[in-house]
Amino acid sequence: MIMKKTFRTGTVVIGEGVPKICVPVVAGSRDGIWKKAEEIASLPVDIVEWRADFYEQADRPEEVRRTLGGLRERLGEKALLFTFRTKGEGGQREAASEYYYRLNEAAALGGADLVDVEAYFDRDQERTAAEIGRLQSRGCRVIGSSHDFDRTPPTDEMVKRLRYMEALGADAVKLAVMPAGREDVLRLLEATIRADAELSVPVVTMSMGRIGLISRLCGSLTGSAMTFASVGKASAPGQIPAEQMTEALALLGYGG
């Protein structure tokens, strides 16, 4: 049995107990982002993800830092996850590699507890590992992430992707895939169980869309350490409102 490396961020421990609920902030303006943060601050969620690729001034580092600081103030002790999702991974805009890493480091220095780092096979392996280490040296935890909006890969490939991100040094590893049918959802669940047994870091997985909704609810069964819900606008297909997620986890005996 592999000893799982859990870690504390904000007021929660990732990889321990029930899946932690994370909700995204996807507003385009600074005022809209801060208003949404104020709304979320009183809700029973564990982690708040700022999807900075939705921000209309995401190409201005000084504005990103200012907005992040305001988010930090408004969220209090809730864990703050910074994510700039590039277009190739399902995000709203592209970013040159140098700017992408520059933004992530600014977030680590500017109050983020966690930073999402895209760690798919096409990215430079050595550079990605180095950037993960640099963010961690700033006192920030890193979630390695990989997305497939076109398909659900074979089970072995999904486990391989998660293992690859662990090898790069990420504190937790995340995989999101798109199912074509219920068999794909079951394979994602199988891959999650395998990865949770084999990896030493927390695993986060989801099968997107309505058909994959069950994967967002059964993390206590499969070993997925986090689940993503929405407060208003969703950031990915298949997210349900945070209130419903909390009720569902309590009904299933996983929380509440």
VOGU-3710 file (C-alpha; in Angstrom, 3 decimals, decimal comma):
1> mimkktfrtg> 0,000/0,000/0,000  1,518/3,309/-1,086  1,577/6,066/1,529  -0,428/8,966/0,112  1,094/12,435/0,423  -1,660/14,732/1,613  -1,195/18,470/2,065  -2,985/21,339/3,749  -4,100/24,387/1,802  -6,365/27,051/3,232
11> tvvigegvpk> -8,467/25,298/5,854  -8,611/21,877/4,155  -6,358/18,880/3,628  -6,237/17,640/0,043  -6,155/13,870/-0,266  -7,771/13,241/3,117  -11,416/12,618/3,947  -14,258/13,485/1,595  -13,630/15,119/-1,814  -13,068/18,852/-1,493
21> icvpvvagsr> -15,487/21,091/-3,402  -13,867/23,633/-5,733  -15,850/26,355/-7,516  -14,593/28,593/-10,348  -14,702/32,369/-10,761  -15,124/33,067/-14,477  -16,138/36,739/-14,685  -14,520/38,999/-17,272  -14,108/42,225/-15,294  -12,280/42,966/-12,042
31> dgiwkkaeei> -15,473/44,181/-10,379  -17,306/41,073/-11,524  -14,529/38,826/-10,215  -14,440/40,526/-6,829  -18,238/40,497/-6,552  -18,329/36,771/-7,264  -15,607/36,193/-4,650  -17,704/38,023/-2,047  -20,657/35,795/-2,932  -18,604/32,613/-2,646
41> aslpvdivew> -16,843/33,605/0,595  -19,869/32,654/2,715  -20,645/29,388/0,923  -19,671/25,945/2,259  -17,019/25,268/-0,408  -13,371/24,422/0,170  -11,423/25,872/-2,767  -12,030/28,778/-5,136  -10,479/28,593/-8,600  -9,844/31,844/-10,435
51> radfyeqadr> -9,970/31,073/-14,137  -7,782/33,984/-15,217  -8,167/33,134/-18,916  -11,711/34,554/-18,694  -10,345/37,892/-17,411  -10,523/40,594/-20,074  -7,195/42,048/-18,904  -5,337/38,741/-18,618  -2,672/40,098/-20,994  -1,646/42,732/-18,410
61> peevrrtlgg> 0,368/41,158/-15,578  -0,015/44,141/-13,263  -3,818/43,929/-13,542  -3,752/40,182/-12,930  -1,721/40,718/-9,747  -4,019/43,488/-8,534  -7,136/41,411/-9,170  -5,592/38,378/-7,499  -4,784/40,444/-4,412  -8,386/41,580/-4,177
71> lrerlgekal> -9,551/37,994/-4,503  -7,244/36,919/-1,694  -8,634/39,601/0,613  -12,261/38,723/-0,148  -11,932/34,960/0,221  -10,443/35,028/3,695  -9,136/31,578/4,665  -10,598/29,712/1,702  -7,950/28,126/-0,501  -7,330/30,017/-3,754
81> lftfrtkgeg> -6,400/28,130/-6,923  -4,994/30,142/-9,842  -5,653/28,719/-13,299  -4,875/30,172/-16,697  -6,307/27,542/-19,014  -4,882/27,788/-22,532  -7,103/27,340/-25,556  -5,570/23,992/-26,489  -6,644/22,630/-23,100  -10,183/24,020/-23,321
91> gqreaaseyy> -9,511/27,575/-22,123  -10,574/30,950/-23,450  -7,313/32,227/-24,944  -3,810/31,319/-25,954  -0,653/32,414/-24,185  2,972/32,070/-25,200  4,868/29,691/-22,918  6,999/32,446/-21,381  3,960/34,559/-20,515  2,043/31,534/-19,218
101> yrlneaaalg> 4,831/30,667/-16,767  5,296/34,324/-15,866  1,620/34,571/-14,890  1,801/31,409/-12,818  4,821/32,654/-10,900  3,156/36,028/-10,309  0,163/34,173/-8,879  2,380/32,117/-6,563  3,962/35,324/-5,281  0,671/37,192/-5,160
111> gadlvdveay> -1,387/35,112/-2,756  -2,499/31,941/-4,557  -2,373/28,789/-2,454  -2,396/26,523/-5,496  -1,475/26,950/-9,150  -2,718/24,760/-11,992  0,087/23,823/-14,391  -0,775/22,190/-17,699  1,385/19,098/-17,945  0,389/17,190/-21,067
121> fdrdqertaa> 2,903/15,209/-23,116  3,356/17,885/-25,817  4,808/20,424/-23,378  8,551/20,481/-22,792  9,039/17,951/-19,997  12,163/19,478/-18,436  10,757/23,002/-18,574  7,453/21,944/-17,058  9,205/20,118/-14,193  11,436/23,143/-13,589
131> eigrlqsrgc> 8,459/25,511/-13,467  6,614/23,244/-11,044  9,670/23,278/-8,787  9,957/27,054/-9,046  6,335/27,553/-7,999  6,781/25,195/-5,058  9,884/27,109/-3,989  7,606/30,160/-3,718  5,545/28,318/-1,146  2,754/27,344/-3,542
141> rvigsshdfd> 1,244/23,911/-4,187  0,898/22,738/-7,801  -1,881/20,786/-9,475  -0,665/19,193/-12,697  -3,507/19,034/-15,217  -4,345/17,355/-18,502  -7,585/17,604/-20,493  -9,123/15,757/-23,419  -12,277/17,402/-24,776  -12,568/15,043/-27,751
151> rtpptdemvk> -12,488/11,573/-26,208  -11,811/9,301/-23,275  -8,405/7,667/-23,812  -7,803/3,983/-23,048  -7,601/3,180/-19,345  -3,860/2,511/-19,406  -3,217/5,853/-21,116  -5,238/7,749/-18,511  -3,246/6,153/-15,701  -0,040/6,889/-17,626
161> rlrymealga> -0,964/10,587/-17,908  -1,577/10,833/-14,179  1,650/9,013/-13,391  3,530/11,333/-15,777  2,335/14,419/-13,911  3,347/12,895/-10,607  6,834/12,237/-12,032  7,108/15,936/-12,973  6,755/16,796/-9,291  3,147/18,026/-9,016
171> davklavmpa> 1,572/17,979/-5,547  -1,705/16,678/-7,009  -2,638/15,452/-10,491  -5,825/16,179/-12,429  -7,320/14,575/-15,535  -10,544/15,578/-17,302  -11,888/13,634/-20,305  -14,960/13,649/-22,542  -17,106/10,504/-22,714  -18,895/9,253/-25,809
181> gredvlrlle> -20,974/6,792/-23,795  -21,398/5,209/-20,397  -18,585/2,738/-21,024  -16,166/5,682/-21,209  -17,370/6,935/-17,830  -16,791/3,525/-16,277  -13,264/3,407/-17,718  -12,477/6,809/-16,204  -13,675/5,536/-12,828  -11,519/2,426/-13,218
191> atiradaels> -8,480/4,538/-14,118  -9,085/6,697/-11,042  -9,191/3,699/-8,711  -5,978/2,355/-10,227  -4,187/5,704/-10,049  -5,292/6,290/-6,464  -3,790/2,914/-5,524  -0,553/3,408/-7,472  0,324/7,102/-7,051  1,653/8,780/-3,926
201> vpvvtmsmgr> -0,031/12,148/-4,607  -3,754/13,037/-4,528  -5,607/12,239/-7,757  -8,391/14,400/-9,211  -10,431/13,142/-12,165  -13,679/13,833/-13,949  -15,657/12,656/-16,931  -17,184/15,800/-18,436  -20,717/16,495/-19,652  -24,017/15,332/-18,199
211> iglisrlcgs> -23,260/11,687/-18,831  -20,123/11,975/-16,740  -21,814/13,675/-13,781  -21,525/10,585/-11,578  -17,724/10,933/-11,690  -18,049/14,269/-9,875  -20,029/12,686/-7,056  -18,253/9,423/-6,265  -14,738/10,556/-5,355  -14,966/8,870/-1,951
221> ltgsamtfas> -15,445/5,594/-3,809  -12,837/6,024/-6,547  -10,245/8,112/-4,716  -10,712/11,423/-6,538  -9,711/14,064/-3,991  -11,548/17,090/-5,406  -14,742/17,806/-7,307  -15,662/20,918/-9,270  -19,036/22,625/-8,923  -20,363/26,011/-10,040
231> vgkasapgqi> -21,663/29,224/-8,535  -23,382/30,851/-11,493  -21,466/30,337/-14,725  -19,692/26,985/-15,051  -16,132/26,647/-16,342  -16,522/23,158/-17,832  -19,362/20,978/-19,141  -21,098/18,914/-16,484  -20,527/21,111/-13,438  -23,575/21,383/-11,185
241> paeqmteala> -24,359/24,193/-8,711  -22,358/24,064/-5,487  -25,517/23,830/-3,371  -26,612/20,723/-5,266  -23,141/19,232/-4,999  -23,087/19,698/-1,221  -26,534/18,113/-0,904  -25,600/15,222/-3,214  -22,416/14,402/-1,283  -24,362/14,502/1,985
251> llgygg> -27,110/12,268/0,532  -24,526/9,749/-0,627  -22,995/9,730/2,822  -19,768/11,482/1,752  -20,226/14,754/3,564  -22,566/16,982/5,522
//
